[in-house]
Amino acid sequence: MKLIGEDGNIFSILGRASSLLRENGMPDRAKEMSERVFQSGDYAAALGIISEYVETELTPKALKPQITLDRER
């Protein structure tokens, strides 16, 4: 999921990531991710959490995401 060009709205980014997980049969992971993001209290930390669940530009190469999608949303 591309983050570049986003307007900085964490709710929009979280919504896109949650939708990708749900569309790929992972509603529990979407809920878990959302809960962690809401508890993070920090924009950068929230982006890092999202990048643990869906592949973004911030996903470390050593960290395998829960879901990898080539398409843009």
Secondary structure, DSSP 4 states (H G I P E B T S, - for coil): ---TT--S-HHHHHHHHHHHHHHTT-HHHHHHHHHHHHHH-SHHHHHHHHHHHB--TTS-TTSPPSB---S--
